[in-house]
Amino acid sequence: EDSWTAFEKLLLVQLVYKLQDNWSAISREMKKHPMISHPAEFFTQKNCAAEYKSLIEPLEIEAEIENENKKKSGDFSASLNDEHRMPPAAKLARMLYQERIRELKSMVSSTEQKFR
């Protein structure tokens, strides 16, 4: 299957934060992580870069639109909550972290069901 798990996406985002756009190193780290669910060959440089781009692009576009709207309205108030002031990569990491927590809760719940 071609879809990435929440964990794999979160790991990817963390590696991009740590290693910037060194896709060779990112790919290598993804491949050797013990908790990945895909074969190592899945995590090519190209696949990692494409997945990151697909995750971050909508948030970058959203941030651009927000900035344009602020410029047009002249509203540069500091009253925005932390969520709106976060850089797109930080928003993405937060979203994926929350998704991973939901994924883990679901796994725990299904495991509990087996023992009832």
C-alpha positions as CSV (number, residue, x, y, z in Angstrom):
1,E,0.0,0.0,0.0
2,D,1.2,3.5,-0.8
3,S,-0.3,5.4,2.1
4,W,1.9,6.5,4.9
5,T,1.0,5.8,8.5
6,A,0.6,8.7,10.9
7,F,3.8,7.6,12.6
8,E,5.7,7.6,9.3
9,K,4.4,11.1,8.4
10,L,5.4,12.4,11.9
11,L,8.8,10.8,11.6
12,L,9.3,12.3,8.2
13,V,8.3,15.8,9.4
14,Q,10.7,15.5,12.4
15,L,13.5,14.4,10.1
16,V,12.9,17.3,7.7
17,Y,13.0,19.6,10.7
18,K,16.3,18.1,11.9
19,L,18.0,17.5,8.5
20,Q,16.4,20.2,6.4
21,D,16.1,19.1,2.8
22,N,18.9,16.5,2.9
23,W,16.6,13.9,1.3
24,S,19.4,11.3,1.1
25,A,19.9,11.4,4.9
26,I,16.1,11.6,5.5
27,S,15.5,8.6,3.3
28,R,18.3,6.7,5.0
29,E,16.9,7.4,8.5
30,M,13.4,6.4,7.4
31,K,14.6,3.1,5.9
32,K,16.4,2.1,9.1
33,H,13.7,3.0,11.6
34,P,12.5,-0.1,13.4
35,M,8.8,1.0,13.5
36,I,8.2,1.7,9.8
37,S,5.4,-0.4,8.3
38,H,6.6,-0.3,4.7
39,P,9.6,-2.1,3.1
40,A,12.7,0.0,3.3
41,E,12.6,0.5,-0.5
42,F,9.4,2.5,-0.1
43,F,11.3,5.4,1.5
44,T,13.2,6.7,-1.5
45,Q,14.5,10.2,-1.6
46,K,11.9,11.1,-4.2
47,N,9.0,9.5,-2.3
48,C,10.0,11.2,1.0
49,A,10.3,14.6,-0.7
50,A,6.9,14.1,-2.5
51,E,5.2,13.1,0.7
52,Y,6.6,16.0,2.6
53,K,5.6,18.4,-0.1
54,S,2.0,17.0,-0.2
55,L,1.8,17.5,3.6
56,I,3.3,20.9,3.9
57,E,2.0,22.6,0.7
58,P,-1.7,23.1,1.9
59,L,-0.4,24.7,5.2
60,E,2.0,27.0,3.4
61,I,-0.8,28.1,1.0
62,E,-3.1,28.7,4.0
63,A,-0.4,30.8,5.7
64,E,0.1,32.8,2.5
65,I,-3.7,33.5,2.3
66,E,-3.8,34.5,6.0
67,N,-0.9,36.9,5.4
68,E,-2.5,38.4,2.4
69,N,-5.8,38.9,4.2
70,K,-4.0,40.6,7.1
71,K,-2.2,42.9,4.7
72,K,-5.4,43.8,2.9
73,S,-7.3,44.5,6.2
74,G,-4.3,46.1,7.9
75,D,-4.9,43.7,10.8
76,F,-1.6,42.8,12.3
77,S,-2.9,42.3,15.8
78,A,-1.2,40.1,18.3
79,S,-4.5,38.7,19.3
80,L,-4.2,35.7,17.1
81,N,-3.9,32.5,19.0
82,D,-0.7,30.4,18.9
83,E,-2.2,28.1,16.2
84,H,-2.4,30.9,13.7
85,R,1.1,32.3,14.5
86,M,2.8,28.9,14.1
87,P,5.0,28.3,11.1
88,P,3.4,25.7,8.7
89,A,5.9,23.0,9.6
90,A,5.1,23.4,13.3
91,K,1.4,23.2,12.5
92,L,2.0,20.1,10.5
93,A,4.0,18.5,13.3
94,R,1.2,19.3,15.8
95,M,-1.5,17.9,13.5
96,L,0.5,14.7,12.9
97,Y,1.3,14.3,16.6
98,Q,-2.4,14.5,17.4
99,E,-3.2,12.0,14.6
100,R,-0.6,9.6,16.0
101,I,-2.1,9.9,19.4
102,R,-5.5,8.9,17.9
103,E,-3.9,6.0,16.1
104,L,-2.3,4.7,19.3
105,K,-5.5,5.1,21.2
106,S,-7.3,3.1,18.6
107,M,-4.6,0.4,18.7
108,V,-4.9,0.2,22.5
109,S,-8.7,0.0,22.3
110,S,-8.6,-2.8,19.7
111,T,-6.1,-4.7,21.8
112,E,-8.2,-4.3,24.9
113,Q,-11.2,-5.7,22.9
114,K,-9.2,-8.9,22.2
115,F,-8.8,-9.6,25.9
116,R,-12.4,-9.0,26.9
